[in-house]
């Protein structure tokens, strides 16, 4: 099983590890692309502030975040498990698994890939510096980073998705960086979280960021802690139901596309 996650906008600052070693990250064949993006991102951050903010989609109040991008090559690192923060990663709590359930953390290292506009993908123990580069960024020379990564990740991820179930928990921005090939589509489940509420006696559903992120974090944690290993999207839906989640499954609308599993929630405590 492979669990695909989006990154978080919020990231823990600083770190105590040595500078990033691109060849030591997941899928080391991506090192050349990572190096080129790091260099251009640093150039943008060191240039005219207003331009850098516009390129990275930041507000003037977020200008301090440019400092991290200026120092990418030499900045101290943290494992990705500690670097990514926010609602999804708080619910997943990889540092807690590392401390209290080492076996589950080992499973996370083997099964979890976090997508990134700068790194492509990283595993929980990959040591990375703080940075700001979303999957929706278009850099002056490299162009749209999502398009760049689609080209690089398609062959790089092929061996990882050649067998086994792919559980896709990514947001739409990061889903654009890689699409399951036709050979893996029948084994891929795109998981959506829908918030259901009653309006004038009628159930209404919508995607709400907090519910979506928190539920996906809890779902991923439950799969790791429970050592859930299933082979098909249908079996995954059944496993999620056994974990107490309400699911609705939709088969692919056409050949070569993924299954959809909707997790319907009314609250997140």
N, C-alpha and C positions, 0 to 999 in steps of 0.2 A: 504494500500500500504506500502511496505517495500522497502527502497532504500539502497542497499549495496555498500559501498565505500571501496577503498583501503586506507591505511594510507599514510603519506608522509614521505620520508626519512628525510627531514628537519623538525625540530621541534623548537618551541620557547623555549628558555632556562629558567632556574630558575622557578619562580612562587611565589605565596603568600598564597597558601592554605596549610593546614596541610598534614602530610604524608598520602600516599594512604591508603584508607580503601577498601580492596579487596571485602568485602561483600556488599559494597555500589555501586559497579560497576554493569553495566547491566549483567543480568544472574548470580546472586550471587552464583549459584551452581558451577560455574567455579572457585571459590576462591581457592580451593585446588590446581588445576593445575597452576593457576597464582602464587601462593606462591612458588611452587616448581620451576617454571621457573625463578622467581625473584632471588631465592637463588642461583641457578646454574649460572645464568647470572652474578651475582655479584662475585661469585667465579672465573669465567673465567676472568672477567675484572680485578680482583685483582692479578691474576697470571702473568705468563711471558707475557710481552707485545706483543712480536712477535706472540705467540700462540693465544692470545686474538684477535689480529687484523685478523689473518687468519680465526679463527672460525667465526667471525662476518662479514667477507668479507670487511674489511676496509683497506685502504692504510696507510702507515706510517704517511702521512700528516693528517690523521684523528684520530691520537692517542688520542687527547684531548677528543674525544667522549666517550672514555672508562670511564672517570670520572663520567659521569651520571649513568652508569650501576653499578659502585661501590657503589653508595649511594641510590639505588632504595628504600630501606625500610624506609629511613628517609628524603629523599629529598622533598622540597616543591612541591606542585602540581598546575596545572592549569586545567580548564575545557578542555576537548578534543577539543571543538570548538575553543579554543585559542591556544592549544598546537600544533595542526597540521597546517603546513604552506606549501608553495609551490604553483605551478601553479593551481592545481585543487582546493585547499582550498582558494586560493586568489580569484578565480572565483566564488566559492560558497559563500564566505564571510559570514560565520555564525555569527561572531561578529557584522557585519553590520545589519544582520537580527535581532539579539537580541536587538540592539539599536533602529532600525528604523521600524521594523515590528515584534513586539512581537508575533503576532498570527502565522506568518510564522515560527518563531523560535520554538514555541510550537509544530508546526507540525513536524519540524525537530527532536525534541526530541522524538516524538512518532514514526517517520517513518524512521529515518536514523540510520544505524549501520555501524561503521567503523571497519574493520577487522584489527587485529594487531598480529604480531608474538609473542608478550609478553602477551597481555591481552585477546586474543581471539576475542572479539568484545567489543566496547564501544559506548555509546550514547554521544551526544554533551555535556551534562552537567557533564559527569563522570570526576572526578578530578584525573588526572594522572601526575606522574613526567616525566621529560624528560628521554628518554631512546634510546637505539639503539639495535634493534633486528628485523631483517626483517623476512618475512615469509619463506625465503629460507635458513635460518640458520639451521645448524645441531650442536646441543650441545653435548659435550662428553658423558654425562650420559643420558639425555632425548632423544637424537637422533634428527631426523628431526622434527622441531616444527610444520610444516604443517601437518605431519602425526599425531602427538599428538593431534593437534586441530581438525582434522577430527573426531577422536574418541570421543572427548569431546563435540564438537559443534553439531554433528548430533542429539543426543537426546535433547540437551539444546535448540536448535532452533526449534525443531519440533512444539511446540505450536504456535510460532510466524509466522510460514509459513503454518499453518493448513488451512488458508483461506486468500483470498486477493491476489493481484498481487505482485510479487517480481521483482523489477527492479535492475538488477545486473550490476553495473558499475565497478566492481573490475578488477584489472589487473590479468594476468594469474597466477602470483605468489600467490596471495591471493585467487583466485578461487580454488586453490588446497586445501585450508583449509576447505572448505565446499561445497558440491554439493547438489542441490535441490533434495529432494526425489522424487520418481516417482509420488507420490500423488500430488506434487506441481509443477511438471515440466511443465504442460500445462498452469500454471499461472505464469511462470517465463520467463522473457525476458532478455537475455544477450545482452547488448548494446555495439557495437563496433563503433569506430570513424575512418573513412577512409578519408585520405587526397587525393583529386583528383587533378591532374594537367595534362596539355596537353603536351605531348612529341612528337615532329614531327607529330603533328596533331592527335595523338591518345591519348585518356584518359588513364592515368595510376593511379592506386590507391595503397596507402601504409599506414601503421600505423606510424605516426610521433608523438613522445612523447608529444611535446608541444600542437599540435592540439588536440590530444587525451585527455590530462588532462584538458586543458582549456574548451573544449567543454563539457566534462562530468560535470565539476563544474558548468557551466552555465545551463546545462540541469537540474541538480538536483535543483539548485536555482529556476529555472522557475517552476518546478513542485511544489515546496513548496510555493512560492509566489502566484502562481495561484491557489493553493489548488486543484490541478488536482487529481481527484480520478477516476480511471477507473478499470475495472475488468479483462481485457484480454490484451495480448500483441498486438493484432490487434488494440484495442481501444487506447493503449498507442502510437502506431505508428501514428495513426490519430491525437492524441492530440499533439504530437511532430511536426507534420506537421502544425497544427494550430498555433504553437509557432514559425513557420518560419523555421523549420529545414527540410532538405531533408532526407527522410528515405526510406529504402528498407527492407522489412520483409521477413524472411524465416521461414517456419513452421519446426517443429522438423523433423529430418531425420529418426528418429525411435522412437517408444513409450518410454516414460519415460525420454526424453531429452527436454531441454529448447528450446524456440523460440530464434531466433536471429534477432535483429534489427540493421541494419547498418545505422549510421548517416554519410552522405557524406558531407564533407566540402572542400572548396577551399582556405579558409583563415580564420584567427581569428584576428579581429581588437583589 
